[in-house]
Amino acid sequence: MTIRTARDWIALLGLEPLPDESGWWAPQAVSPTEVQMSGRTLPACSAIHYLLDAGRPVNVWHRLDADDTHVHVDGGPVEYAVLTEGSAPRRTVLGHDVAGGQQLAITVPAGSWKGMRLLEPDGFALLTTVVAPGWTEDRVRVGLPPEDVERWAGSAPWLTRELVERLNRP
C-alpha cells in the first residue's frame, strides 16, 4: 500500500486527535529499560507517531522535562520554533528538502518550549518522536504563559507576536 494522504496515515497507524496540543497521535513504543531521574523510575525512552494536517495544522507551545527528538517521515515541511532559556530563539524547518536547507530531524532540549506548524496549510506531515527519558503526563506543560508570550514575541525577526500567539492555540 502506498501512503499518499493524511487520512491514509491516520487510518493505518490508528492515530487519534491529541487533546490540548492539537494534531494526531498514537503511541509507538516504550522502552523496557528504566532510568532514575529526580528520585523516580522512568522508561529510558518512549516514541509516538504524530501527524499535522489541514484540520490540525499547529502543535501548540509545550515544554517537556525530557529531550524530544522529532524525525520527519512523510508529507510537507514543518516549521519549529524552540525557546530555550539562555539561548536565542531557534527556527528549524523539518522536511525532505535537505539541499534546500530543511532538516530530517531535530532534538529539542529538555525544559525548552516548542511549537510547530505546517508550512503548507492544506498538506500534512507525519513525524515520529522519541522522548528520553520516556514521556509521563506530569512532566509536560502546555501553553506558553502570558509573561513568556511578552518576553519572546519579537525576540528574533522571524518570531513575530502573531506567530507566538498562533502557536499558543490549536
N, C-alpha and C positions, 0 to 999 in steps of 0.2 A: 504494500500500500504506500503510495506517495502522499506525503502530507503537504497540503498546499494552503490551508486556511486555519485561522484561529479556531473555528468551530471543530475542525478535524482534530486538532491537538487537544482541545477541551474534552471531547468525547473519548479519544484514545487513552489519555492519561487520567481521566476521571477528575479533571480539575473542577474546583468549586470556587464561588466568589470568596474573596478574602475580606472579612469584615474590617472596618476601621481604616486599613491601609489601602484598600482597593486592589484591583487586579484579580487574577485567578490563580489558585494554587492547589497542590496536592503533595503530601509527604512522599519522599522518595526513599530515604534510608536514615537509620540511626545507628551509630557505631556501637558495637558491643563493648568496646574498650571504655573504661571510665577514667576520669581525671578528677583531681581535687582542686577546687577553686573557692576561695573565701570560706573555707570550712564546709563546703558542700561537695557531694559526689555528683558529677555530671557526665553525660556521654562525651567522648572525646570530640565528636562532631555529629552534625545532622545535616541532611540535604533535602531540598524540596525542588519541585518543578514550579515555575512561576511564569505567568503569561499576562501581558498587557494587550488590550485590543481597543477597537474604536469605542466601545461602550465603557471601558475601564482603562483609559489611556495614561493614568497617572498613578504612581505609587507614592503616597504622601510621606512627608518627613517622618522618619522614625530613627530611633537610636537603640542599638543592641549593646549588651555588655559582653560582646564576643566579636572576633574578627568575622567578616562576612564576605565571602568570595562569590562573585556572580560571573557566570560563563554564558556568553551568547550562543544559543543553539540554532535558532531559525527566525526568519522574519526580518523586519526592518530595524533601523538603528534606534537606540535608546540613549537619551541624554541623562547623565547622572550629575547631581550636584552634591558635593560632600563637604561638610563643615566640621573641621577638626580643631579643637581648642589649641591655640598656639601656632596655627598654620593658616596660610591664605586659603580661601575657598578654592576647591578644585572642581573643574568641569571635565568630564570624560564622556566620550561617545562610544558605546559598545555597539558593534556590528561586524559584518564580514568584510567591509572595505578597508582592510588594513593598509593598503597602499595609499588610500585617501585619508589616513590619519585615525581611523577607528581602531578600537582595541577589541580583542576577543574576550577578555576577562578583566575584572577589577577586584581588588581586595580593599574593603573599607575597614579601617582600624576600629577596634572596639571603642565604644564611647563617642563615636562620630555620628553626627546627624547625616542622613542621606535621604534624598528624594529623587525620583526619576520620572521621565515621561517619554512617550513615543515621539519621535521626530516626524513620523508620517502618521498623522492622527487617524487616518482611515485604515491603517495597516495593523500589524500585530508584531509582537516579539516574544519568543519563547526563551526563557533563561533557566539554567539550573543554578541553584545557590547552595553553598556549603558554609555552615556556621560552625566555628570552633572556638571554645568548647560548644557543645550542642545547645540548640535553642531551648529555652524554657520561657513560658508565658510571663513569669515575673521579672525577667531580665530584658524587657523591651519597653520603650516609651514611644507612643505615637502622638504626633502633632507638635510642631515647633511652638514653644511658648511665646506669647506676645513680646516679651523682652528680648528674646532671641531673634524674632522677626525684625525688630527695630535695629538690633545690633548687626545683623548680617546683610540686610537689604542694602544694596548699593556698595557693598564692601569690595566688589570686583565689577568691572564694566559689564560683564555678562549676567551678573547676579542682581537683576532689577527687582524692585519691590513687587512688580507684577508676577515675576517668576517665583519669588519666595512665597507669595500668597497663593499662587496657583498650586504649588507643591504642598500646600497645607490643607487642601480639600480634595476629596475624591472626585 
